[in-house]
Amino acid sequence: MKKNIQMPKLSEQMESGVLASWNKEVGEVVEKGEVLFEIEMDKVVSEVESMESGVLEAVFFEEGDEIKADEIIAVINCD
């Protein structure tokens, strides 16, 4: 089963954030609770953990891209 990974809303005021880095590449195994990517917002970098275990199947944004909250940024294949 494929699961969409969304840009988390880290505060009530957050409308978007900048993708600071990916900690996994497409094709790599991701474990639940493992840091998947980092977001920069207001000069603070936050780690975002995966809520699913599986294989990172697709990413839709690159480091440095500004992404709106709740937008789909990646897909994990949980099969």
Biotite code that builds the C-alpha atoms (Angstrom):
import biotite.structure as struc

atoms = struc.array([
    struc.Atom([0.000, 0.000, 0.000], chain_id="A", res_id=1, res_name="MET", atom_name="CA", element="C"),
    struc.Atom([1.294, 3.468, -0.872], chain_id="A", res_id=2, res_name="LYS", atom_name="CA", element="C"),
    struc.Atom([1.151, 6.257, 1.699], chain_id="A", res_id=3, res_name="LYS", atom_name="CA", element="C"),
    struc.Atom([1.386, 9.945, 0.843], chain_id="A", res_id=4, res_name="ASN", atom_name="CA", element="C"),
    struc.Atom([3.721, 11.977, 3.041], chain_id="A", res_id=5, res_name="ILE", atom_name="CA", element="C"),
    struc.Atom([2.514, 15.538, 3.616], chain_id="A", res_id=6, res_name="GLN", atom_name="CA", element="C"),
    struc.Atom([4.352, 18.661, 4.656], chain_id="A", res_id=7, res_name="MET", atom_name="CA", element="C"),
    struc.Atom([3.549, 18.897, 8.354], chain_id="A", res_id=8, res_name="PRO", atom_name="CA", element="C"),
    struc.Atom([2.090, 22.039, 9.855], chain_id="A", res_id=9, res_name="LYS", atom_name="CA", element="C"),
    struc.Atom([4.488, 22.655, 12.736], chain_id="A", res_id=10, res_name="LEU", atom_name="CA", element="C"),
    struc.Atom([2.601, 25.634, 14.186], chain_id="A", res_id=11, res_name="SER", atom_name="CA", element="C"),
    struc.Atom([-0.798, 27.257, 13.815], chain_id="A", res_id=12, res_name="GLU", atom_name="CA", element="C"),
    struc.Atom([0.756, 30.173, 11.938], chain_id="A", res_id=13, res_name="GLN", atom_name="CA", element="C"),
    struc.Atom([2.762, 27.993, 9.535], chain_id="A", res_id=14, res_name="MET", atom_name="CA", element="C"),
    struc.Atom([1.672, 28.377, 5.934], chain_id="A", res_id=15, res_name="GLU", atom_name="CA", element="C"),
    struc.Atom([4.822, 26.944, 4.340], chain_id="A", res_id=16, res_name="SER", atom_name="CA", element="C"),
    struc.Atom([8.364, 25.831, 5.073], chain_id="A", res_id=17, res_name="GLY", atom_name="CA", element="C"),
    struc.Atom([11.602, 25.241, 3.196], chain_id="A", res_id=18, res_name="VAL", atom_name="CA", element="C"),
    struc.Atom([12.808, 21.692, 2.661], chain_id="A", res_id=19, res_name="LEU", atom_name="CA", element="C"),
    struc.Atom([16.243, 21.845, 4.271], chain_id="A", res_id=20, res_name="ALA", atom_name="CA", element="C"),
    struc.Atom([17.328, 18.268, 3.506], chain_id="A", res_id=21, res_name="SER", atom_name="CA", element="C"),
    struc.Atom([16.255, 14.745, 2.688], chain_id="A", res_id=22, res_name="TRP", atom_name="CA", element="C"),
    struc.Atom([17.729, 12.087, 4.974], chain_id="A", res_id=23, res_name="ASN", atom_name="CA", element="C"),
    struc.Atom([16.710, 9.264, 2.614], chain_id="A", res_id=24, res_name="LYS", atom_name="CA", element="C"),
    struc.Atom([16.900, 8.793, -1.139], chain_id="A", res_id=25, res_name="GLU", atom_name="CA", element="C"),
    struc.Atom([14.318, 7.256, -3.461], chain_id="A", res_id=26, res_name="VAL", atom_name="CA", element="C"),
    struc.Atom([14.584, 3.466, -3.245], chain_id="A", res_id=27, res_name="GLY", atom_name="CA", element="C"),
    struc.Atom([15.887, 3.399, 0.332], chain_id="A", res_id=28, res_name="GLU", atom_name="CA", element="C"),
    struc.Atom([14.126, 1.628, 3.193], chain_id="A", res_id=29, res_name="VAL", atom_name="CA", element="C"),
    struc.Atom([12.532, 3.945, 5.772], chain_id="A", res_id=30, res_name="VAL", atom_name="CA", element="C"),
    struc.Atom([11.650, 2.796, 9.282], chain_id="A", res_id=31, res_name="GLU", atom_name="CA", element="C"),
    struc.Atom([8.806, 4.290, 11.299], chain_id="A", res_id=32, res_name="LYS", atom_name="CA", element="C"),
    struc.Atom([10.261, 6.920, 13.662], chain_id="A", res_id=33, res_name="GLY", atom_name="CA", element="C"),
    struc.Atom([13.350, 7.481, 11.528], chain_id="A", res_id=34, res_name="GLU", atom_name="CA", element="C"),
    struc.Atom([14.097, 11.073, 10.426], chain_id="A", res_id=35, res_name="VAL", atom_name="CA", element="C"),
    struc.Atom([12.933, 11.346, 6.823], chain_id="A", res_id=36, res_name="LEU", atom_name="CA", element="C"),
    struc.Atom([13.564, 15.035, 6.108], chain_id="A", res_id=37, res_name="PHE", atom_name="CA", element="C"),
    struc.Atom([14.235, 18.416, 7.725], chain_id="A", res_id=38, res_name="GLU", atom_name="CA", element="C"),
    struc.Atom([12.206, 21.609, 7.379], chain_id="A", res_id=39, res_name="ILE", atom_name="CA", element="C"),
    struc.Atom([13.408, 25.166, 7.934], chain_id="A", res_id=40, res_name="GLU", atom_name="CA", element="C"),
    struc.Atom([10.885, 27.694, 9.173], chain_id="A", res_id=41, res_name="MET", atom_name="CA", element="C"),
    struc.Atom([11.724, 31.081, 10.709], chain_id="A", res_id=42, res_name="ASP", atom_name="CA", element="C"),
    struc.Atom([15.444, 30.148, 10.769], chain_id="A", res_id=43, res_name="LYS", atom_name="CA", element="C"),
    struc.Atom([14.713, 27.025, 12.855], chain_id="A", res_id=44, res_name="VAL", atom_name="CA", element="C"),
    struc.Atom([15.354, 23.575, 11.393], chain_id="A", res_id=45, res_name="VAL", atom_name="CA", element="C"),
    struc.Atom([13.034, 20.778, 12.525], chain_id="A", res_id=46, res_name="SER", atom_name="CA", element="C"),
    struc.Atom([13.442, 17.056, 11.911], chain_id="A", res_id=47, res_name="GLU", atom_name="CA", element="C"),
    struc.Atom([10.394, 15.200, 10.595], chain_id="A", res_id=48, res_name="VAL", atom_name="CA", element="C"),
    struc.Atom([10.108, 11.505, 11.401], chain_id="A", res_id=49, res_name="GLU", atom_name="CA", element="C"),
    struc.Atom([8.413, 8.969, 9.171], chain_id="A", res_id=50, res_name="SER", atom_name="CA", element="C"),
    struc.Atom([5.024, 7.765, 10.385], chain_id="A", res_id=51, res_name="MET", atom_name="CA", element="C"),
    struc.Atom([5.327, 4.659, 8.159], chain_id="A", res_id=52, res_name="GLU", atom_name="CA", element="C"),
    struc.Atom([7.835, 1.912, 7.418], chain_id="A", res_id=53, res_name="SER", atom_name="CA", element="C"),
    struc.Atom([8.520, 0.993, 3.807], chain_id="A", res_id=54, res_name="GLY", atom_name="CA", element="C"),
    struc.Atom([10.479, 2.092, 0.752], chain_id="A", res_id=55, res_name="VAL", atom_name="CA", element="C"),
    struc.Atom([10.685, 5.749, -0.269], chain_id="A", res_id=56, res_name="LEU", atom_name="CA", element="C"),
    struc.Atom([9.120, 5.502, -3.715], chain_id="A", res_id=57, res_name="GLU", atom_name="CA", element="C"),
    struc.Atom([8.941, 9.120, -4.896], chain_id="A", res_id=58, res_name="ALA", atom_name="CA", element="C"),
    struc.Atom([9.820, 12.651, -3.805], chain_id="A", res_id=59, res_name="VAL", atom_name="CA", element="C"),
    struc.Atom([8.179, 15.680, -5.386], chain_id="A", res_id=60, res_name="PHE", atom_name="CA", element="C"),
    struc.Atom([10.408, 18.468, -4.053], chain_id="A", res_id=61, res_name="PHE", atom_name="CA", element="C"),
    struc.Atom([14.113, 19.194, -3.805], chain_id="A", res_id=62, res_name="GLU", atom_name="CA", element="C"),
    struc.Atom([16.167, 20.725, -1.017], chain_id="A", res_id=63, res_name="GLU", atom_name="CA", element="C"),
    struc.Atom([15.619, 24.483, -0.941], chain_id="A", res_id=64, res_name="GLY", atom_name="CA", element="C"),
    struc.Atom([12.038, 24.313, -2.239], chain_id="A", res_id=65, res_name="ASP", atom_name="CA", element="C"),
    struc.Atom([9.341, 26.205, -0.348], chain_id="A", res_id=66, res_name="GLU", atom_name="CA", element="C"),
    struc.Atom([6.403, 23.891, 0.306], chain_id="A", res_id=67, res_name="ILE", atom_name="CA", element="C"),
    struc.Atom([2.909, 24.721, 1.526], chain_id="A", res_id=68, res_name="LYS", atom_name="CA", element="C"),
    struc.Atom([1.671, 23.025, 4.702], chain_id="A", res_id=69, res_name="ALA", atom_name="CA", element="C"),
    struc.Atom([-0.254, 19.777, 4.043], chain_id="A", res_id=70, res_name="ASP", atom_name="CA", element="C"),
    struc.Atom([1.058, 19.491, 0.462], chain_id="A", res_id=71, res_name="GLU", atom_name="CA", element="C"),
    struc.Atom([2.100, 15.962, -0.578], chain_id="A", res_id=72, res_name="ILE", atom_name="CA", element="C"),
    struc.Atom([5.883, 15.836, -0.775], chain_id="A", res_id=73, res_name="ILE", atom_name="CA", element="C"),
    struc.Atom([6.675, 12.125, -1.056], chain_id="A", res_id=74, res_name="ALA", atom_name="CA", element="C"),
    struc.Atom([5.276, 8.592, -1.298], chain_id="A", res_id=75, res_name="VAL", atom_name="CA", element="C"),
    struc.Atom([6.285, 5.560, 0.779], chain_id="A", res_id=76, res_name="ILE", atom_name="CA", element="C"),
    struc.Atom([5.427, 2.064, -0.427], chain_id="A", res_id=77, res_name="ASN", atom_name="CA", element="C"),
    struc.Atom([4.491, 0.105, 2.717], chain_id="A", res_id=78, res_name="CYS", atom_name="CA", element="C"),
    struc.Atom([4.085, -3.340, 1.067], chain_id="A", res_id=79, res_name="ASP", atom_name="CA", element="C"),
])
